[in-house]
């Protein structure tokens, strides 16, 4: 449990310490440069917001898969079997 809390804390710290990244394609970047700074920040935040849900879903699926695989190994099932 302590290991999990440490990992989550480290991830949160690294996420908070990371500089703001531009999350736009080249076409969107050029368009937002012409619009000004405030609309550019809005579009950038929108791109990040739209990416949050798919990444969350992928993370949940990956975690559940890992958790089930770990339980199978602990139970003597041998892990993933095709």
PyMOL Python script that loads the backbone (N, CA, C, O; Angstrom):
from pymol import cmd

cmd.read_pdbstr("""\
ATOM      1  N   UNK A   1       0.825  -1.192   0.000  1.00  0.00           N
ATOM      2  CA  UNK A   1       0.000   0.000   0.000  1.00  0.00           C
ATOM      3  C   UNK A   1       0.869   1.256   0.000  1.00  0.00           C
ATOM      4  O   UNK A   1       0.573   2.226  -0.699  1.00  0.00           O
ATOM      5  N   UNK A   2       1.942   1.230   0.789  1.00  0.00           N
ATOM      6  CA  UNK A   2       2.823   2.391   0.839  1.00  0.00           C
ATOM      7  C   UNK A   2       3.479   2.636  -0.516  1.00  0.00           C
ATOM      8  O   UNK A   2       3.702   3.777  -0.920  1.00  0.00           O
ATOM      9  N   UNK A   3       3.782   1.542  -1.205  1.00  0.00           N
ATOM     10  CA  UNK A   3       4.410   1.663  -2.520  1.00  0.00           C
ATOM     11  C   UNK A   3       3.464   2.339  -3.518  1.00  0.00           C
ATOM     12  O   UNK A   3       3.886   3.170  -4.322  1.00  0.00           O
ATOM     13  N   UNK A   4       2.191   1.974  -3.455  1.00  0.00           N
ATOM     14  CA  UNK A   4       1.199   2.569  -4.355  1.00  0.00           C
ATOM     15  C   UNK A   4       1.017   4.052  -4.060  1.00  0.00           C
ATOM     16  O   UNK A   4       0.925   4.865  -4.980  1.00  0.00           O
ATOM     17  N   UNK A   5       0.964   4.404  -2.783  1.00  0.00           N
ATOM     18  CA  UNK A   5       0.816   5.815  -2.411  1.00  0.00           C
ATOM     19  C   UNK A   5       2.034   6.608  -2.861  1.00  0.00           C
ATOM     20  O   UNK A   5       1.904   7.738  -3.332  1.00  0.00           O
ATOM     21  N   UNK A   6       3.216   6.021  -2.716  1.00  0.00           N
ATOM     22  CA  UNK A   6       4.440   6.691  -3.161  1.00  0.00           C
ATOM     23  C   UNK A   6       4.421   6.918  -4.669  1.00  0.00           C
ATOM     24  O   UNK A   6       4.786   7.996  -5.138  1.00  0.00           O
ATOM     25  N   UNK A   7       4.001   5.919  -5.423  1.00  0.00           N
ATOM     26  CA  UNK A   7       3.948   6.056  -6.883  1.00  0.00           C
ATOM     27  C   UNK A   7       2.943   7.123  -7.307  1.00  0.00           C
ATOM     28  O   UNK A   7       3.221   7.940  -8.185  1.00  0.00           O
ATOM     29  N   UNK A   8       1.779   7.105  -6.677  1.00  0.00           N
ATOM     30  CA  UNK A   8       0.755   8.099  -7.013  1.00  0.00           C
ATOM     31  C   UNK A   8       1.230   9.500  -6.654  1.00  0.00           C
ATOM     32  O   UNK A   8       1.014  10.445  -7.412  1.00  0.00           O
ATOM     33  N   UNK A   9       1.875   9.635  -5.504  1.00  0.00           N
ATOM     34  CA  UNK A   9       2.396  10.939  -5.085  1.00  0.00           C
ATOM     35  C   UNK A   9       3.475  11.429  -6.042  1.00  0.00           C
ATOM     36  O   UNK A   9       3.495  12.603  -6.411  1.00  0.00           O
ATOM     37  N   UNK A  10       4.369  10.532  -6.444  1.00  0.00           N
ATOM     38  CA  UNK A  10       5.434  10.900  -7.377  1.00  0.00           C
ATOM     39  C   UNK A  10       4.848  11.320  -8.722  1.00  0.00           C
ATOM     40  O   UNK A  10       5.280  12.311  -9.310  1.00  0.00           O
ATOM     41  N   UNK A  11       3.865  10.563  -9.206  1.00  0.00           N
ATOM     42  CA  UNK A  11       3.220  10.909 -10.466  1.00  0.00           C
ATOM     43  C   UNK A  11       2.548  12.273 -10.378  1.00  0.00           C
ATOM     44  O   UNK A  11       2.673  13.092 -11.290  1.00  0.00           O
ATOM     45  N   UNK A  12       1.837  12.516  -9.283  1.00  0.00           N
ATOM     46  CA  UNK A  12       1.176  13.807  -9.094  1.00  0.00           C
ATOM     47  C   UNK A  12       2.164  14.954  -9.038  1.00  0.00           C
ATOM     48  O   UNK A  12       1.918  16.019  -9.604  1.00  0.00           O
ATOM     49  N   UNK A  13       3.288  14.742  -8.354  1.00  0.00           N
ATOM     50  CA  UNK A  13       4.312  15.783  -8.272  1.00  0.00           C
ATOM     51  C   UNK A  13       4.899  16.072  -9.645  1.00  0.00           C
ATOM     52  O   UNK A  13       5.047  17.233 -10.026  1.00  0.00           O
ATOM     53  N   UNK A  14       5.235  15.025 -10.391  1.00  0.00           N
ATOM     54  CA  UNK A  14       5.806  15.225 -11.727  1.00  0.00           C
ATOM     55  C   UNK A  14       4.808  15.897 -12.663  1.00  0.00           C
ATOM     56  O   UNK A  14       5.186  16.725 -13.492  1.00  0.00           O
ATOM     57  N   UNK A  15       3.546  15.542 -12.529  1.00  0.00           N
ATOM     58  CA  UNK A  15       2.514  16.163 -13.353  1.00  0.00           C
ATOM     59  C   UNK A  15       2.371  17.642 -13.025  1.00  0.00           C
ATOM     60  O   UNK A  15       2.225  18.471 -13.924  1.00  0.00           O
ATOM     61  N   UNK A  16       2.414  17.974 -11.740  1.00  0.00           N
ATOM     62  CA  UNK A  16       2.276  19.370 -11.321  1.00  0.00           C
ATOM     63  C   UNK A  16       3.517  20.187 -11.676  1.00  0.00           C
ATOM     64  O   UNK A  16       3.414  21.384 -11.945  1.00  0.00           O
ATOM     65  N   UNK A  17       4.681  19.552 -11.678  1.00  0.00           N
ATOM     66  CA  UNK A  17       5.926  20.263 -11.939  1.00  0.00           C
ATOM     67  C   UNK A  17       6.214  20.426 -13.432  1.00  0.00           C
ATOM     68  O   UNK A  17       7.089  21.205 -13.810  1.00  0.00           O
ATOM     69  N   UNK A  18       5.500  19.711 -14.271  1.00  0.00           N
ATOM     70  CA  UNK A  18       5.745  19.772 -15.713  1.00  0.00           C
ATOM     71  C   UNK A  18       5.331  21.133 -16.266  1.00  0.00           C
ATOM     72  O   UNK A  18       4.305  21.679 -15.862  1.00  0.00           O
ATOM     73  N   UNK A  19       6.115  21.678 -17.176  1.00  0.00           N
ATOM     74  CA  UNK A  19       5.728  22.959 -17.780  1.00  0.00           C
ATOM     75  C   UNK A  19       4.518  22.768 -18.688  1.00  0.00           C
ATOM     76  O   UNK A  19       4.253  21.667 -19.170  1.00  0.00           O
ATOM     77  N   UNK A  20       3.809  23.831 -18.905  1.00  0.00           N
ATOM     78  CA  UNK A  20       2.630  23.768 -19.782  1.00  0.00           C
ATOM     79  C   UNK A  20       3.075  23.383 -21.190  1.00  0.00           C
ATOM     80  O   UNK A  20       3.990  23.990 -21.747  1.00  0.00           O
ATOM     81  N   UNK A  21       2.436  22.394 -21.750  1.00  0.00           N
ATOM     82  CA  UNK A  21       2.794  21.914 -23.079  1.00  0.00           C
ATOM     83  C   UNK A  21       1.746  22.367 -24.088  1.00  0.00           C
ATOM     84  O   UNK A  21       0.568  22.493 -23.756  1.00  0.00           O
ATOM     85  N   UNK A  22       2.173  22.605 -25.297  1.00  0.00           N
ATOM     86  CA  UNK A  22       1.251  22.944 -26.365  1.00  0.00           C
ATOM     87  C   UNK A  22       0.710  21.641 -26.944  1.00  0.00           C
ATOM     88  O   UNK A  22       1.467  20.842 -27.494  1.00  0.00           O
ATOM     89  N   UNK A  23      -0.575  21.431 -26.822  1.00  0.00           N
ATOM     90  CA  UNK A  23      -1.189  20.172 -27.234  1.00  0.00           C
ATOM     91  C   UNK A  23      -2.022  20.375 -28.492  1.00  0.00           C
ATOM     92  O   UNK A  23      -3.210  20.053 -28.518  1.00  0.00           O
ATOM     93  N   UNK A  24      -1.399  20.907 -29.524  1.00  0.00           N
ATOM     94  CA  UNK A  24      -2.134  21.202 -30.742  1.00  0.00           C
ATOM     95  C   UNK A  24      -1.342  20.724 -31.950  1.00  0.00           C
ATOM     96  O   UNK A  24      -0.116  20.623 -31.913  1.00  0.00           O
ATOM     97  N   UNK A  25      -2.065  20.435 -33.007  1.00  0.00           N
ATOM     98  CA  UNK A  25      -1.405  20.105 -34.262  1.00  0.00           C
ATOM     99  C   UNK A  25      -0.896  21.401 -34.902  1.00  0.00           C
ATOM    100  O   UNK A  25      -1.209  22.493 -34.428  1.00  0.00           O
ATOM    101  N   UNK A  26      -0.133  21.281 -35.946  1.00  0.00           N
ATOM    102  CA  UNK A  26       0.464  22.470 -36.564  1.00  0.00           C
ATOM    103  C   UNK A  26      -0.593  23.403 -37.161  1.00  0.00           C
ATOM    104  O   UNK A  26      -0.425  24.622 -37.122  1.00  0.00           O
ATOM    105  N   UNK A  27      -1.662  22.858 -37.706  1.00  0.00           N
ATOM    106  CA  UNK A  27      -2.715  23.694 -38.288  1.00  0.00           C
ATOM    107  C   UNK A  27      -3.414  24.492 -37.192  1.00  0.00           C
ATOM    108  O   UNK A  27      -3.656  25.689 -37.348  1.00  0.00           O
ATOM    109  N   UNK A  28      -3.736  23.830 -36.089  1.00  0.00           N
ATOM    110  CA  UNK A  28      -4.389  24.522 -34.971  1.00  0.00           C
ATOM    111  C   UNK A  28      -3.462  25.571 -34.370  1.00  0.00           C
ATOM    112  O   UNK A  28      -3.912  26.648 -33.979  1.00  0.00           O
ATOM    113  N   UNK A  29      -2.177  25.263 -34.295  1.00  0.00           N
ATOM    114  CA  UNK A  29      -1.218  26.226 -33.737  1.00  0.00           C
ATOM    115  C   UNK A  29      -1.179  27.501 -34.577  1.00  0.00           C
ATOM    116  O   UNK A  29      -1.188  28.608 -34.038  1.00  0.00           O
ATOM    117  N   UNK A  30      -1.135  27.337 -35.904  1.00  0.00           N
ATOM    118  CA  UNK A  30      -1.107  28.515 -36.776  1.00  0.00           C
ATOM    119  C   UNK A  30      -2.387  29.336 -36.651  1.00  0.00           C
ATOM    120  O   UNK A  30      -2.347  30.567 -36.630  1.00  0.00           O
ATOM    121  N   UNK A  31      -3.509  28.652 -36.569  1.00  0.00           N
ATOM    122  CA  UNK A  31      -4.789  29.345 -36.438  1.00  0.00           C
ATOM    123  C   UNK A  31      -4.856  30.119 -35.133  1.00  0.00           C
ATOM    124  O   UNK A  31      -5.285  31.273 -35.121  1.00  0.00           O
ATOM    125  N   UNK A  32      -4.440  29.509 -34.045  1.00  0.00           N
ATOM    126  CA  UNK A  32      -4.508  30.175 -32.747  1.00  0.00           C
ATOM    127  C   UNK A  32      -3.504  31.313 -32.637  1.00  0.00           C
ATOM    128  O   UNK A  32      -3.751  32.279 -31.915  1.00  0.00           O
ATOM    129  N   UNK A  33      -2.383  31.222 -33.333  1.00  0.00           N
ATOM    130  CA  UNK A  33      -1.425  32.332 -33.336  1.00  0.00           C
ATOM    131  C   UNK A  33      -2.047  33.574 -33.965  1.00  0.00           C
ATOM    132  O   UNK A  33      -1.780  34.695 -33.534  1.00  0.00           O
ATOM    133  N   UNK A  34      -2.870  33.372 -34.975  1.00  0.00           N
ATOM    134  CA  UNK A  34      -3.515  34.495 -35.638  1.00  0.00           C
ATOM    135  C   UNK A  34      -4.655  35.070 -34.799  1.00  0.00           C
ATOM    136  O   UNK A  34      -4.984  36.249 -34.933  1.00  0.00           O
ATOM    137  N   UNK A  35      -5.264  34.249 -33.932  1.00  0.00           N
ATOM    138  CA  UNK A  35      -6.407  34.691 -33.135  1.00  0.00           C
ATOM    139  C   UNK A  35      -5.996  35.487 -31.898  1.00  0.00           C
ATOM    140  O   UNK A  35      -6.770  36.314 -31.417  1.00  0.00           O
ATOM    141  N   UNK A  36      -4.824  35.258 -31.390  1.00  0.00           N
ATOM    142  CA  UNK A  36      -4.401  35.927 -30.167  1.00  0.00           C
ATOM    143  C   UNK A  36      -4.188  34.934 -29.038  1.00  0.00           C
ATOM    144  O   UNK A  36      -4.399  33.732 -29.200  1.00  0.00           O
ATOM    145  N   UNK A  37      -3.764  35.456 -27.886  1.00  0.00           N
ATOM    146  CA  UNK A  37      -3.375  34.569 -26.793  1.00  0.00           C
ATOM    147  C   UNK A  37      -4.554  33.944 -26.051  1.00  0.00           C
ATOM    148  O   UNK A  37      -4.509  32.759 -25.723  1.00  0.00           O
ATOM    149  N   UNK A  38      -5.598  34.709 -25.783  1.00  0.00           N
ATOM    150  CA  UNK A  38      -6.715  34.181 -24.994  1.00  0.00           C
ATOM    151  C   UNK A  38      -7.449  33.044 -25.718  1.00  0.00           C
ATOM    152  O   UNK A  38      -7.685  32.004 -25.104  1.00  0.00           O
ATOM    153  N   UNK A  39      -7.816  33.197 -26.989  1.00  0.00           N
ATOM    154  CA  UNK A  39      -8.440  32.066 -27.690  1.00  0.00           C
ATOM    155  C   UNK A  39      -7.497  30.867 -27.825  1.00  0.00           C
ATOM    156  O   UNK A  39      -7.943  29.720 -27.820  1.00  0.00           O
ATOM    157  N   UNK A  40      -6.202  31.135 -27.944  1.00  0.00           N
ATOM    158  CA  UNK A  40      -5.237  30.041 -28.057  1.00  0.00           C
ATOM    159  C   UNK A  40      -5.221  29.203 -26.786  1.00  0.00           C
ATOM    160  O   UNK A  40      -5.165  27.975 -26.849  1.00  0.00           O
ATOM    161  N   UNK A  41      -5.268  29.860 -25.640  1.00  0.00           N
ATOM    162  CA  UNK A  41      -5.306  29.119 -24.375  1.00  0.00           C
ATOM    163  C   UNK A  41      -6.594  28.313 -24.267  1.00  0.00           C
ATOM    164  O   UNK A  41      -6.583  27.190 -23.763  1.00  0.00           O
ATOM    165  N   UNK A  42      -7.698  28.876 -24.734  1.00  0.00           N
ATOM    166  CA  UNK A  42      -8.973  28.163 -24.694  1.00  0.00           C
ATOM    167  C   UNK A  42      -8.961  26.917 -25.557  1.00  0.00           C
ATOM    168  O   UNK A  42      -9.440  25.863 -25.140  1.00  0.00           O
ATOM    169  N   UNK A  43      -8.414  27.034 -26.757  1.00  0.00           N
ATOM    170  CA  UNK A  43      -8.336  25.874 -27.644  1.00  0.00           C
ATOM    171  C   UNK A  43      -7.402  24.824 -27.058  1.00  0.00           C
ATOM    172  O   UNK A  43      -7.705  23.632 -27.108  1.00  0.00           O
ATOM    173  N   UNK A  44      -6.269  25.251 -26.504  1.00  0.00           N
ATOM    174  CA  UNK A  44      -5.326  24.319 -25.895  1.00  0.00           C
ATOM    175  C   UNK A  44      -5.983  23.573 -24.732  1.00  0.00           C
ATOM    176  O   UNK A  44      -5.828  22.358 -24.608  1.00  0.00           O
ATOM    177  N   UNK A  45      -6.713  24.292 -23.883  1.00  0.00           N
ATOM    178  CA  UNK A  45      -7.416  23.643 -22.774  1.00  0.00           C
ATOM    179  C   UNK A  45      -8.487  22.680 -23.284  1.00  0.00           C
ATOM    180  O   UNK A  45      -8.708  21.626 -22.688  1.00  0.00           O
ATOM    181  N   UNK A  46      -9.149  23.039 -24.380  1.00  0.00           N
ATOM    182  CA  UNK A  46     -10.156  22.157 -24.961  1.00  0.00           C
ATOM    183  C   UNK A  46      -9.557  20.861 -25.479  1.00  0.00           C
ATOM    184  O   UNK A  46     -10.140  19.791 -25.302  1.00  0.00           O
ATOM    185  N   UNK A  47      -8.400  20.950 -26.115  1.00  0.00           N
ATOM    186  CA  UNK A  47      -7.720  19.749 -26.613  1.00  0.00           C
ATOM    187  C   UNK A  47      -7.349  18.839 -25.448  1.00  0.00           C
ATOM    188  O   UNK A  47      -7.552  17.626 -25.512  1.00  0.00           O
ATOM    189  N   UNK A  48      -6.811  19.418 -24.397  1.00  0.00           N
ATOM    190  CA  UNK A  48      -6.436  18.624 -23.224  1.00  0.00           C
ATOM    191  C   UNK A  48      -7.679  17.998 -22.595  1.00  0.00           C
ATOM    192  O   UNK A  48      -7.646  16.833 -22.200  1.00  0.00           O
ATOM    193  N   UNK A  49      -8.756  18.741 -22.497  1.00  0.00           N
ATOM    194  CA  UNK A  49     -10.010  18.229 -21.929  1.00  0.00           C
ATOM    195  C   UNK A  49     -10.545  17.060 -22.753  1.00  0.00           C
ATOM    196  O   UNK A  49     -10.991  16.059 -22.194  1.00  0.00           O
ATOM    197  N   UNK A  50     -10.502  17.185 -24.077  1.00  0.00           N
ATOM    198  CA  UNK A  50     -11.005  16.120 -24.937  1.00  0.00           C
ATOM    199  C   UNK A  50     -10.153  14.854 -24.856  1.00  0.00           C
ATOM    200  O   UNK A  50     -10.665  13.755 -25.071  1.00  0.00           O
ATOM    201  N   UNK A  51      -8.868  14.991 -24.549  1.00  0.00           N
ATOM    202  CA  UNK A  51      -7.997  13.824 -24.426  1.00  0.00           C
ATOM    203  C   UNK A  51      -8.124  13.138 -23.070  1.00  0.00           C
ATOM    204  O   UNK A  51      -7.704  11.990 -22.924  1.00  0.00           O
ATOM    205  N   UNK A  52      -8.687  13.806 -22.088  1.00  0.00           N
ATOM    206  CA  UNK A  52      -8.752  13.243 -20.737  1.00  0.00           C
ATOM    207  C   UNK A  52      -9.619  11.985 -20.681  1.00  0.00           C
ATOM    208  O   UNK A  52      -9.218  11.005 -20.053  1.00  0.00           O
ATOM    209  N   UNK A  53     -10.764  11.979 -21.303  1.00  0.00           N
ATOM    210  CA  UNK A  53     -11.675  10.838 -21.194  1.00  0.00           C
ATOM    211  C   UNK A  53     -11.115   9.575 -21.859  1.00  0.00           C
ATOM    212  O   UNK A  53     -11.129   8.522 -21.221  1.00  0.00           O
ATOM    213  N   UNK A  54     -10.622   9.621 -23.103  1.00  0.00           N
ATOM    214  CA  UNK A  54     -10.069   8.388 -23.683  1.00  0.00           C
ATOM    215  C   UNK A  54      -8.879   7.852 -22.892  1.00  0.00           C
ATOM    216  O   UNK A  54      -8.741   6.640 -22.722  1.00  0.00           O
ATOM    217  N   UNK A  55      -8.021   8.747 -22.409  1.00  0.00           N
ATOM    218  CA  UNK A  55      -6.876   8.286 -21.629  1.00  0.00           C
ATOM    219  C   UNK A  55      -7.314   7.689 -20.300  1.00  0.00           C
ATOM    220  O   UNK A  55      -6.704   6.732 -19.824  1.00  0.00           O
ATOM    221  N   UNK A  56      -8.350   8.233 -19.700  1.00  0.00           N
ATOM    222  CA  UNK A  56      -8.881   7.670 -18.460  1.00  0.00           C
ATOM    223  C   UNK A  56      -9.449   6.278 -18.709  1.00  0.00           C
ATOM    224  O   UNK A  56      -9.212   5.360 -17.924  1.00  0.00           O
ATOM    225  N   UNK A  57     -10.188   6.120 -19.785  1.00  0.00           N
ATOM    226  CA  UNK A  57     -10.765   4.812 -20.111  1.00  0.00           C
ATOM    227  C   UNK A  57      -9.664   3.788 -20.367  1.00  0.00           C
ATOM    228  O   UNK A  57      -9.741   2.663 -19.873  1.00  0.00           O
ATOM    229  N   UNK A  58      -8.647   4.161 -21.131  1.00  0.00           N
ATOM    230  CA  UNK A  58      -7.530   3.257 -21.396  1.00  0.00           C
ATOM    231  C   UNK A  58      -6.820   2.888 -20.098  1.00  0.00           C
ATOM    232  O   UNK A  58      -6.446   1.733 -19.899  1.00  0.00           O
ATOM    233  N   UNK A  59      -6.637   3.861 -19.223  1.00  0.00           N
ATOM    234  CA  UNK A  59      -5.994   3.598 -17.938  1.00  0.00           C
ATOM    235  C   UNK A  59      -6.790   2.637 -17.079  1.00  0.00           C
ATOM    236  O   UNK A  59      -6.218   1.746 -16.452  1.00  0.00           O
ATOM    237  N   UNK A  60      -8.107   2.806 -17.040  1.00  0.00           N
ATOM    238  CA  UNK A  60      -8.956   1.912 -16.243  1.00  0.00           C
ATOM    239  C   UNK A  60      -8.914   0.493 -16.809  1.00  0.00           C
ATOM    240  O   UNK A  60      -8.799  -0.473 -16.055  1.00  0.00           O
ATOM    241  N   UNK A  61      -9.006   0.367 -18.121  1.00  0.00           N
ATOM    242  CA  UNK A  61      -8.942  -0.960 -18.740  1.00  0.00           C
ATOM    243  C   UNK A  61      -7.593  -1.614 -18.462  1.00  0.00           C
ATOM    244  O   UNK A  61      -7.540  -2.796 -18.121  1.00  0.00           O
ATOM    245  N   UNK A  62      -6.509  -0.866 -18.602  1.00  0.00           N
ATOM    246  CA  UNK A  62      -5.180  -1.409 -18.326  1.00  0.00           C
ATOM    247  C   UNK A  62      -5.010  -1.821 -16.878  1.00  0.00           C
ATOM    248  O   UNK A  62      -4.420  -2.862 -16.590  1.00  0.00           O
ATOM    249  N   UNK A  63      -5.520  -1.015 -15.970  1.00  0.00           N
ATOM    250  CA  UNK A  63      -5.415  -1.339 -14.544  1.00  0.00           C
ATOM    251  C   UNK A  63      -6.199  -2.600 -14.211  1.00  0.00           C
ATOM    252  O   UNK A  63      -5.714  -3.469 -13.486  1.00  0.00           O
ATOM    253  N   UNK A  64      -7.418  -2.697 -14.744  1.00  0.00           N
ATOM    254  CA  UNK A  64      -8.236  -3.890 -14.473  1.00  0.00           C
ATOM    255  C   UNK A  64      -7.593  -5.147 -15.057  1.00  0.00           C
ATOM    256  O   UNK A  64      -7.631  -6.214 -14.443  1.00  0.00           O
ATOM    257  N   UNK A  65      -7.005  -5.016 -16.244  1.00  0.00           N
ATOM    258  CA  UNK A  65      -6.330  -6.143 -16.874  1.00  0.00           C
ATOM    259  C   UNK A  65      -5.144  -6.568 -16.018  1.00  0.00           C
ATOM    260  O   UNK A  65      -4.969  -7.759 -15.761  1.00  0.00           O
ATOM    261  N   UNK A  66      -4.336  -5.630 -15.577  1.00  0.00           N
ATOM    262  CA  UNK A  66      -3.182  -5.919 -14.734  1.00  0.00           C
ATOM    263  C   UNK A  66      -3.626  -6.554 -13.418  1.00  0.00           C
ATOM    264  O   UNK A  66      -3.021  -7.519 -12.951  1.00  0.00           O
ATOM    265  N   UNK A  67      -4.681  -6.008 -12.829  1.00  0.00           N
ATOM    266  CA  UNK A  67      -5.178  -6.516 -11.552  1.00  0.00           C
ATOM    267  C   UNK A  67      -5.674  -7.963 -11.700  1.00  0.00           C
ATOM    268  O   UNK A  67      -5.363  -8.806 -10.858  1.00  0.00           O
ATOM    269  N   UNK A  68      -6.422  -8.254 -12.733  1.00  0.00           N
ATOM    270  CA  UNK A  68      -6.932  -9.606 -12.955  1.00  0.00           C
ATOM    271  C   UNK A  68      -5.785 -10.573 -13.233  1.00  0.00           C
ATOM    272  O   UNK A  68      -5.801 -11.706 -12.752  1.00  0.00           O
ATOM    273  N   UNK A  69      -4.792 -10.136 -14.005  1.00  0.00           N
ATOM    274  CA  UNK A  69      -3.639 -10.975 -14.303  1.00  0.00           C
ATOM    275  C   UNK A  69      -2.867 -11.283 -13.024  1.00  0.00           C
ATOM    276  O   UNK A  69      -2.414 -12.410 -12.826  1.00  0.00           O
ATOM    277  N   UNK A  70      -2.718 -10.299 -12.169  1.00  0.00           N
ATOM    278  CA  UNK A  70      -2.004 -10.477 -10.904  1.00  0.00           C
ATOM    279  C   UNK A  70      -2.759 -11.456  -9.999  1.00  0.00           C
ATOM    280  O   UNK A  70      -2.138 -12.287  -9.337  1.00  0.00           O
ATOM    281  N   UNK A  71      -4.088 -11.362  -9.965  1.00  0.00           N
ATOM    282  CA  UNK A  71      -4.889 -12.288  -9.162  1.00  0.00           C
ATOM    283  C   UNK A  71      -4.796 -13.713  -9.701  1.00  0.00           C
ATOM    284  O   UNK A  71      -4.758 -14.667  -8.925  1.00  0.00           O
ATOM    285  N   UNK A  72      -4.758 -13.863 -11.025  1.00  0.00           N
ATOM    286  CA  UNK A  72      -4.629 -15.193 -11.618  1.00  0.00           C
ATOM    287  C   UNK A  72      -3.292 -15.827 -11.258  1.00  0.00           C
ATOM    288  O   UNK A  72      -3.231 -17.018 -10.953  1.00  0.00           O
ATOM    289  N   UNK A  73      -2.231 -15.045 -11.291  1.00  0.00           N
ATOM    290  CA  UNK A  73      -0.904 -15.563 -10.951  1.00  0.00           C
ATOM    291  C   UNK A  73      -0.856 -15.951  -9.477  1.00  0.00           C
ATOM    292  O   UNK A  73      -0.324 -17.006  -9.131  1.00  0.00           O
ATOM    293  N   UNK A  74      -1.406 -15.108  -8.610  1.00  0.00           N
ATOM    294  CA  UNK A  74      -1.401 -15.389  -7.170  1.00  0.00           C
ATOM    295  C   UNK A  74      -2.252 -16.615  -6.848  1.00  0.00           C
ATOM    296  O   UNK A  74      -1.946 -17.347  -5.907  1.00  0.00           O
ATOM    297  N   UNK A  75      -3.298 -16.842  -7.605  1.00  0.00           N
ATOM    298  CA  UNK A  75      -4.179 -17.978  -7.372  1.00  0.00           C
ATOM    299  C   UNK A  75      -3.691 -19.264  -8.014  1.00  0.00           C
ATOM    300  O   UNK A  75      -4.340 -20.301  -7.884  1.00  0.00           O
ATOM    301  N   UNK A  76      -2.575 -19.218  -8.694  1.00  0.00           N
ATOM    302  CA  UNK A  76      -2.036 -20.413  -9.334  1.00  0.00           C
ATOM    303  C   UNK A  76      -2.554 -20.635 -10.735  1.00  0.00           C
ATOM    304  O   UNK A  76      -2.338 -21.700 -11.314  1.00  0.00           O
ATOM    305  N   UNK A  77      -3.233 -19.648 -11.288  1.00  0.00           N
ATOM    306  CA  UNK A  77      -3.785 -19.796 -12.628  1.00  0.00           C
ATOM    307  C   UNK A  77      -2.752 -19.638 -13.723  1.00  0.00           C
ATOM    308  O   UNK A  77      -3.008 -20.030 -14.862  1.00  0.00           O
ATOM    309  N   UNK A  78      -1.599 -19.082 -13.421  1.00  0.00           N
ATOM    310  CA  UNK A  78      -0.542 -18.951 -14.409  1.00  0.00           C
ATOM    311  C   UNK A  78      -0.607 -17.689 -15.226  1.00  0.00           C
ATOM    312  O   UNK A  78       0.157 -17.546 -16.181  1.00  0.00           O
ATOM    313  N   UNK A  79      -1.491 -16.762 -14.892  1.00  0.00           N
ATOM    314  CA  UNK A  79      -1.543 -15.490 -15.607  1.00  0.00           C
ATOM    315  C   UNK A  79      -2.370 -15.578 -16.867  1.00  0.00           C
ATOM    316  O   UNK A  79      -3.284 -16.398 -16.959  1.00  0.00           O
ATOM    317  N   UNK A  80      -2.059 -14.745 -17.834  1.00  0.00           N
ATOM    318  CA  UNK A  80      -2.815 -14.659 -19.077  1.00  0.00           C
ATOM    319  C   UNK A  80      -2.599 -15.916 -19.901  1.00  0.00           C
ATOM    320  O   UNK A  80      -1.465 -16.346 -20.112  1.00  0.00           O
ATOM    321  N   UNK A  81      -3.683 -16.494 -20.359  1.00  0.00           N
ATOM    322  CA  UNK A  81      -3.598 -17.677 -21.205  1.00  0.00           C
ATOM    323  C   UNK A  81      -4.460 -17.458 -22.430  1.00  0.00           C
ATOM    324  O   UNK A  81      -5.603 -17.014 -22.332  1.00  0.00           O
ATOM    325  N   UNK A  82      -3.900 -17.775 -23.583  1.00  0.00           N
ATOM    326  CA  UNK A  82      -4.656 -17.580 -24.819  1.00  0.00           C
ATOM    327  C   UNK A  82      -5.382 -18.828 -25.227  1.00  0.00           C
ATOM    328  O   UNK A  82      -6.069 -18.836 -26.248  1.00  0.00           O
TER     329      UNK A  82
END
""", "prot")
cmd.dss("prot")
cmd.show_as("cartoon", "prot")
cmd.util.cbc("prot")
cmd.orient("prot")
